[in-house]
Amino acid sequence: MTMEYSEPFDCVVVGGGAAGAAAALGLANAGHRVALIERRPRPVFSDAAPVTRVATLNVASMALLENLGVAEVVLRRRGHPFHRMDVWDANSGAALRFDADEVGVPVLGWTVEHLALEASLWEALENAGVVLLPDTNWRALDWRLDRIDVHLADQRVLGARLLVAADGAESPLRTRSGIAVRRNPYHATAVVATVATRFPHQDTAWQRFDHGSILAFLPLADGRCSIVWSLPDTSAQDVMQLDDDAFAQALRDALGGRLGDIESVSPRAAWPLIGRQAQEYARGRLVLLGDAAHTIHPLAGQGLNLGFADVRELLRVVPGSAAGGPASPSALQTYTRKRRWENEIMLRSMESLRWLFGTSLPVVASARAFGVGQVDRHMVLKRFFAVTALGSRGS
Ligand SMILES: Cc1cc2nc3c(=O)[nH]c(=O)nc-3n(C[C@H](O)[C@H](O)[C@H](O)COP(=O)(O)OP(=O)(O)OC[C@H]3O[C@@H](n4cnc5c(N)ncnc54)[C@H](O)[C@@H]3O)c2cc1C
């Protein structure tokens, strides 16, 4: 081990995306000595930077950010609340509208930019004394009795009493540790862009289902919308090749003109969509969270919310520094049992929803119209679905 890190860290987190950075901050706030390894440069937010990736966060995720002391700065950096959700099925015309007032909550969620989230968390990590290692790759792991040694590409070695894999969907740590993952390719791609619309977004998240195509318009602070258009792979390729005018027209038509003409579009990005579930969330002193543990179809905007739920549970089960080592087997077992089960339920629910709205079988289509109509008419059902989506069930 080099001079710099002669003592093992209580926790080493690999992956400084939103989930990893939040976990590192929570562990540091609980009194642990923490290091964070990230292969990309440090995230830096600027008001002049264009909007890039956006996520919708639910109430439970925002509560976590509040506990970590970063909610205010994240929201100041172009975060935006939404008060309504309008969801409809283009084929049957069935529609579902959630209104915060009706459901009895101040907001249904927020749109936040990944860069704002990550930069704010990293600033707080620095203030909390976490050893930050951006632009850093690891090359080998050495599993010892009392720690895991992480060998970095530049020859430094970090000992970890608890090693947290938050290194994303293709998690190199998960692979290297031999943890198997179940994959469910959706044969779909999400096309993502930022657009300006003729009519105001009305602080509403809009979502239209049309067989295999799911289009969401998410309201941004500057009045524009972030769009996520999940399409079968071949249709997505076609959409990526349209020129800007044709893309704007296709979006307008797909949304049925609800927000009028699309007045400008940003460059587009495409994300292949794959569901994943790791077979184990913990092995020895290694624990998985966020996309390293699971990925899900973005139709309900739940991926990062589930990652933050992992973080909350990890912080709940891992004892503070005064109470002993952070990698107690029973704590990690509790974490695995709870989080794997809850994520599995959400994964399967999303797969069923996708099938339900993707199928054109007449009997399913009419059941779908009936079901959506029932939910929309019954306040108890509506509250149930809203509260589940807000992430506040059981709390
Ligand atoms: C189109 C689309 C829309 C979405 N919309 C939403 C939404 O509205 N709401 C929502 O909750 N979720 C949404 N999601 C899901 C969400 O984006 C992810 O769940 C979330 O970003 C995962 O965060 P993470 O920190 O776990 O992983 P990541 O953000 O992938 O971070 C992993 C980090 O690990 C680093 N890393 C990887 N390998 C190494 C290595 N070897 N060494 C060091 N560092 C490494 C990476 O550089 C990266 O910074 C969406 C996903 C998609 C595809």
The ligand as a Tripos MOL2 file, in Angstrom:
@<TRIPOS>MOLECULE
LIG
   53    58     1     0     0
SMALL
NO_CHARGES

@<TRIPOS>ATOM
      1 C1        -33.5890    7.5260  -21.5270 C.3       1 LIG1
      2 C2        -33.5520    7.3590  -20.0520 C.ar      1 LIG1
      3 C3        -34.3660    8.1530  -19.2500 C.ar      1 LIG1
      4 C4        -34.3460    8.0030  -17.8590 C.ar      1 LIG1
      5 N1        -35.1640    8.7680  -17.1030 N.ar      1 LIG1
      6 C5        -35.1780    8.5990  -15.7630 C.ar      1 LIG1
      7 C6        -36.0370    9.3700  -14.9400 C.ar      1 LIG1
      8 O1        -36.7850   10.2160  -15.4080 O.2       1 LIG1
      9 N2        -36.0160    9.1460  -13.5990 N.ar      1 LIG1
     10 C7        -35.2170    8.2020  -13.0260 C.ar      1 LIG1
     11 O2        -35.2730    8.0250  -11.7950 O.2       1 LIG1
     12 N3        -34.3850    7.4670  -13.7850 N.ar      1 LIG1
     13 C8        -34.3380    7.6400  -15.1290 C.ar      1 LIG1
     14 N4        -33.4840    6.8950  -15.8900 N.ar      1 LIG1
     15 C9        -32.5450    5.9740  -15.2330 C.3       1 LIG1
     16 C10       -31.3330    6.7410  -14.6770 C.3       1 LIG1
     17 O3        -30.7540    7.5090  -15.6990 O.3       1 LIG1
     18 C11       -30.3100    5.7540  -14.1130 C.3       1 LIG1
     19 O4        -30.9700    4.8140  -13.3000 O.3       1 LIG1
     20 C12       -29.2700    6.5030  -13.2710 C.3       1 LIG1
     21 O5        -28.6020    7.4600  -14.0190 O.3       1 LIG1
     22 C13       -28.2540    5.5120  -12.7130 C.3       1 LIG1
     23 O6        -27.3750    6.1840  -11.8470 O.3       1 LIG1
     24 P1        -26.0970    5.4230  -11.2950 P.3       1 LIG1
     25 O7        -25.3670    6.4370  -10.4850 O.co2     1 LIG1
     26 O8        -26.4940    4.1420  -10.7050 O.co2     1 LIG1
     27 O9        -25.2670    5.0360  -12.6070 O.3       1 LIG1
     28 P2        -24.5250    5.9980  -13.6500 P.3       1 LIG1
     29 O10       -25.1890    7.3170  -13.7570 O.co2     1 LIG1
     30 O11       -24.3650    5.1880  -14.8920 O.co2     1 LIG1
     31 O12       -23.1020    6.2360  -12.9740 O.3       1 LIG1
     32 C14       -22.1130    5.2470  -12.9650 C.3       1 LIG1
     33 C15       -20.7840    5.9380  -12.8370 C.3       1 LIG1
     34 O13       -19.7520    4.9470  -12.7000 O.3       1 LIG1
     35 C16       -18.6360    5.3580  -13.4450 C.3       1 LIG1
     36 N5        -17.8130    4.1890  -13.7570 N.ar      1 LIG1
     37 C17       -18.1060    3.1550  -14.5830 C.ar      1 LIG1
     38 N6        -17.0810    2.2780  -14.6090 N.ar      1 LIG1
     39 C18       -16.1340    2.7660  -13.7730 C.ar      1 LIG1
     40 C19       -14.8520    2.3310  -13.3980 C.ar      1 LIG1
     41 N7        -14.3400    1.1920  -13.8710 N.pl3     1 LIG1
     42 N8        -14.1370    3.0730  -12.5380 N.ar      1 LIG1
     43 C20       -14.6350    4.2240  -12.0340 C.ar      1 LIG1
     44 N9        -15.8530    4.7000  -12.3660 N.ar      1 LIG1
     45 C21       -16.5910    3.9850  -13.2280 C.ar      1 LIG1
     46 C22       -19.2420    6.0270  -14.6660 C.3       1 LIG1
     47 O14       -18.3200    6.8960  -15.3040 O.3       1 LIG1
     48 C23       -20.4230    6.7660  -14.0530 C.3       1 LIG1
     49 O15       -20.1050    8.0630  -13.6620 O.3       1 LIG1
     50 C24       -33.4930    7.0300  -17.2740 C.ar      1 LIG1
     51 C25       -32.6660    6.2270  -18.0720 C.ar      1 LIG1
     52 C26       -32.6970    6.3950  -19.4420 C.ar      1 LIG1
     53 C27       -31.8290    5.5120  -20.3020 C.3       1 LIG1
@<TRIPOS>BOND
     1     1     2 1
     2     2     3 ar
     3     2    52 ar
     4     3     4 ar
     5     4     5 ar
     6     4    50 ar
     7     5     6 ar
     8     6     7 ar
     9     6    13 1
    10     7     8 2
    11     7     9 ar
    12     9    10 ar
    13    10    11 2
    14    10    12 ar
    15    12    13 ar
    16    13    14 ar
    17    14    15 1
    18    14    50 ar
    19    15    16 1
    20    16    17 1
    21    16    18 1
    22    18    19 1
    23    18    20 1
    24    20    21 1
    25    20    22 1
    26    22    23 1
    27    23    24 1
    28    24    25 2
    29    24    26 1
    30    24    27 1
    31    27    28 1
    32    28    29 2
    33    28    30 1
    34    28    31 1
    35    31    32 1
    36    32    33 1
    37    33    34 1
    38    33    48 1
    39    34    35 1
    40    35    36 1
    41    35    46 1
    42    36    37 ar
    43    36    45 ar
    44    37    38 ar
    45    38    39 ar
    46    39    40 ar
    47    39    45 ar
    48    40    41 1
    49    40    42 ar
    50    42    43 ar
    51    43    44 ar
    52    44    45 ar
    53    46    47 1
    54    46    48 1
    55    48    49 1
    56    50    51 ar
    57    51    52 ar
    58    52    53 1
@<TRIPOS>SUBSTRUCTURE
     1 LIG1         1 GROUP 0 **** ****
